[in-house]
C-alpha cells in the first residue's frame, strides 16, 4: 500500500506509468508530473475504470474512501462508472435547467399562445425581479426558503401586491417545469398564505360632479405637451383604459363613421372593442390630426415616433395639475363615467357595461351583447360628452332620473 511520502517521491517518466495502492486503486503518473487517481474493477467480466481526481487535491485517504464506495456499489450489483456518469449528466442538466431558462421558455410559450404584449412584458419583469435570487439556480433544487426570501425582499419594500403576483408567476414557472420534467416540486404552492395580503385599492377618482367640473377646467388649462393635453381631454369622453388610449393608432380611427375600432390584442379581455365618437371627441381628434407627427400612434412618445407615450404620462400630468395619486388617476375617468352614467338612470346597465368593455361571464349572453345596445351607446356617448361640457361650464349637479333608459337623444 502506498504512503504519502512514497507518493510525493514519485518522478515523471517519458511515458505514463501506474503505481498500485490496493484493491484496484492506483496512481497514474503522467509525463507532466500529474498524479491521477484511478480505480480498476470488473463488472460482468468487463474491465472498467473510474477517475477519482488528482493528488494532492484528492488525498490518499479520500481516494481510498471513493474506492470503497465504488466497491460497495459493485456488491449491490451497480456499475459505479455508469452510476457516476449518470450523476454527472444529472448535474450538467441541472446546471442548464435554471429557473431563468425555464422561465424564459415558459414566456416564449405564452407568446406563441398569443398572449398580449403587456402580459408578456409583466412576465419578463417578474422574471427579472427573481433573477438575482434564484435565476441561476437549477429549478429542481430551489427550496421554499429560497423563494420566500426573494419574495420577502419585495414585501419589505411595501410592495405587497407585487410580492403576491410574483409568487403566482413563480408558481406557473414551476408548474411548467414539472410538466416538462425539469422539477418534481413547486415551492410556490407551499408558500400560499405566507405573504401579506394587500388591501384592495380602487383606482382613485373624483366622483362628485362639482369636483369633476373643476378637474375638466384644470385640464383645459394644462400647459404641458399638446398631445398630453388632448389625451387628458379625450380620456373622460372615451373612458377607455389608459393603455388603450395611449396606444391608439390612426388606422383604428374612422372620423367619417365616428368610431374607434380597438383590436382584440390590445384589449384586456382580448375581444375587439368599438367606441362611438361624440362630436366633442371628433373635434379633439381633428385638433390632434392637425399637428400629427410622423407616427402611427395618436400619442407618440416624446422624441420617439415609433413608440406610444409612456404609461405614466397621464398620471404625471394629473400630478402636475395638483391632483394626488389618492385623489385622481388616469384610470379614474372610467370610474367617473361608470358611476355617473349608472346614477343618471337614463341608460341600460348592459349598454354601460359594453361601453366599458367589461366581459360578460356568460358566453352566450356575451356573444349577444357584443352587437346589442350599439344605437343606445351612440346616443349615450353624445349625451355623456354634452354632460361633461355642462359640468365643466356650469358645475351642474346631476339629478337622478331612473326608469328612462335610452330616453336621451
Secondary structure, DSSP 8 states (H G I E B T S, - for coil): ---HHHHHH----SS-EEEE-STTEEEEE-TTS-EEEEEEEEETTEEEEEEEEEETTS-HHHHHHHHHHHHHHHHTT--HHHHHHHHHHHHHHHHTSBHHHHHHHHHHHHHHTT--HHHHHHHHHHHHHHIIIIITSBGGG--HHHHHHHHHHHHHTT-HHHHHHHHHHHHHHHHHHHHTTS-S--HHHHTTT-S------------SHHHHHHHHHHHHT--S-HHHHHHHHHHHHH---HHHHHT-BGGGEETTTTEEEE-GGGSTTSS-EEEE--HHHHHHHHHHHHT--SSSBTTEETTEEEEE--TTHHHHHHHHTT--TTT--TTHHHHHHHHHHHHH--S-HHHHHHHTT---SSHHHHHHHTTTTHHHHHHHHHHHHHHHHHHHHH-------TT-TT---
